[in-house]
Amino acid sequence: MSEPQVPVLRTPREVLARYYRAMVDKSADDLADLYAVDAVHEFPFAVPGFPPRYDGREAVRAGYRVAWGGSPARVDEIRKVAAYESAEPGVIVAEHVVVGSVPPGRSSFTVPGLLVLHVHDGLITRARDYMDASGVAGARG
């Protein structure tokens, strides 16, 4: 008889690292799999072409499939400026700069951002994603 599978519990820093990896890979599935079923992902700053929020893991998956699938932009690097774990357990705040390019001319872009993740039992329950709207617009051409 086999042992029951124990879910892998990731720390907020591990979840953040996997979040960044999914961005570089443009993998909506890998990103969505980091979220709890009923998670909420909010974009407090208005970004043209993005909804103000996704409700639930499957909305995250579908939304990023559309956003990443419809854009020729690729993320070349995520420069981690800093990550802070808060006094509230499971909350991490990350400052970063997304550096990428848009083929065929490979024009480059930078998008500074701030990400606040609430992680419980190794899954994101709430994300607040503050992106530079002008940087996103430049990345989308």
C-alpha positions as CSV (number, residue, x, y, z in Angstrom):
1,M,0.0,0.0,0.0
2,S,1.4,3.4,-0.9
3,E,1.7,6.4,1.3
4,P,-0.9,9.2,0.8
5,Q,0.5,12.2,-1.0
6,V,1.3,15.1,1.3
7,P,0.8,18.5,-0.4
8,V,4.0,20.5,-0.8
9,L,3.8,23.6,1.3
10,R,5.8,26.4,-0.2
11,T,7.1,29.5,1.7
12,P,6.1,32.9,0.4
13,R,9.6,33.4,-1.0
14,E,9.3,30.0,-2.9
15,V,5.9,31.0,-4.3
16,L,7.4,34.4,-5.4
17,A,10.3,32.6,-7.2
18,R,7.9,30.3,-9.0
19,Y,5.7,33.3,-9.9
20,Y,8.7,35.0,-11.5
21,R,9.6,31.7,-13.4
22,A,6.1,31.4,-14.8
23,M,6.3,35.0,-16.0
24,V,9.6,34.4,-17.8
25,D,8.2,31.1,-19.3
26,K,4.9,32.8,-20.2
27,S,3.2,29.8,-18.6
28,A,-0.4,30.6,-17.6
29,D,-0.7,27.1,-16.2
30,D,2.3,27.3,-14.0
31,L,1.2,30.7,-12.7
32,A,-2.4,29.6,-12.1
33,D,-1.3,26.5,-10.3
34,L,0.3,28.7,-7.6
35,Y,-3.2,30.1,-6.7
36,A,-5.9,28.8,-4.4
37,V,-9.1,27.8,-6.1
38,D,-10.9,31.0,-4.8
39,A,-8.0,33.4,-4.9
40,V,-8.3,37.0,-6.0
41,H,-5.7,38.7,-8.2
42,E,-6.2,42.5,-8.4
43,F,-4.6,45.2,-10.6
44,P,-5.1,48.4,-8.5
45,F,-3.6,50.6,-11.2
46,A,-5.5,50.8,-14.5
47,V,-3.7,49.0,-17.3
48,P,-5.2,49.3,-20.7
49,G,-6.3,45.9,-21.9
50,F,-6.3,44.3,-18.5
51,P,-9.3,43.7,-16.3
52,P,-9.2,45.2,-12.8
53,R,-9.2,41.7,-11.2
54,Y,-9.4,38.0,-11.7
55,D,-11.6,36.0,-9.3
56,G,-10.4,32.4,-8.9
57,R,-7.6,30.2,-10.1
58,E,-9.3,29.5,-13.4
59,A,-9.8,33.2,-14.1
60,V,-6.1,33.8,-13.6
61,R,-5.3,30.9,-15.9
62,A,-7.7,32.1,-18.7
63,G,-6.7,35.8,-18.3
64,Y,-3.0,35.2,-18.5
65,R,-3.4,32.7,-21.4
66,V,-5.1,35.5,-23.3
67,A,-2.6,38.2,-22.3
68,W,0.5,36.2,-22.8
69,G,-0.8,34.3,-25.8
70,G,-1.8,37.4,-27.7
71,S,1.4,39.3,-27.1
72,P,4.7,38.9,-29.0
73,A,6.5,40.4,-26.0
74,R,8.8,38.2,-24.0
75,V,10.3,38.6,-20.6
76,D,14.0,38.4,-20.7
77,E,14.7,39.1,-17.1
78,I,13.1,40.0,-13.9
79,R,15.3,42.2,-11.8
80,K,14.5,41.7,-8.2
81,V,14.9,44.9,-6.4
82,A,13.8,43.7,-2.9
83,A,11.4,41.3,-1.2
84,Y,9.9,42.0,2.3
85,E,8.1,39.6,4.4
86,S,5.5,41.4,6.5
87,A,4.6,41.0,10.2
88,E,1.4,39.4,8.9
89,P,2.3,35.7,8.4
90,G,2.3,34.6,4.7
91,V,2.5,38.1,3.2
92,I,5.4,39.1,1.0
93,V,5.9,42.4,-0.8
94,A,8.2,42.4,-3.8
95,E,9.7,45.2,-5.9
96,H,10.9,44.2,-9.3
97,V,11.6,45.4,-12.8
98,V,10.5,43.3,-15.7
99,V,12.9,43.6,-18.7
100,G,11.9,42.2,-22.0
101,S,11.8,42.6,-25.8
102,V,9.3,42.5,-28.6
103,P,10.3,40.7,-31.8
104,P,10.9,41.1,-34.7
105,G,12.9,44.3,-34.2
106,R,13.6,43.2,-30.6
107,S,12.7,46.6,-29.2
108,S,13.2,46.5,-25.4
109,F,10.9,47.5,-22.6
110,T,11.1,47.8,-18.8
111,V,8.1,47.6,-16.5
112,P,8.6,48.4,-12.8
113,G,6.2,46.9,-10.4
114,L,5.2,46.0,-6.9
115,L,3.6,42.7,-6.0
116,V,1.9,41.9,-2.8
117,L,1.2,38.2,-2.3
118,H,-0.8,36.6,0.5
119,V,0.2,32.9,0.7
120,H,-1.6,30.3,2.8
121,D,-0.8,26.6,2.8
122,G,1.7,27.2,0.0
123,L,-0.9,28.9,-2.4
124,I,-1.6,32.5,-3.3
125,T,-4.9,33.5,-1.8
126,R,-4.7,37.2,-2.8
127,A,-2.4,39.1,-5.1
128,R,-2.2,42.8,-5.6
129,D,-0.2,43.6,-8.8
130,Y,0.9,47.2,-9.2
131,M,2.3,47.6,-12.7
132,D,3.5,50.7,-14.5
133,A,0.8,51.2,-17.1
134,S,3.0,53.0,-19.6
135,G,5.6,50.3,-19.4
136,V,2.9,47.7,-20.1
137,A,1.6,49.7,-23.1
138,G,5.2,49.9,-24.5
139,A,5.6,46.2,-24.1
140,R,2.4,45.5,-26.0
141,G,3.5,47.8,-28.9
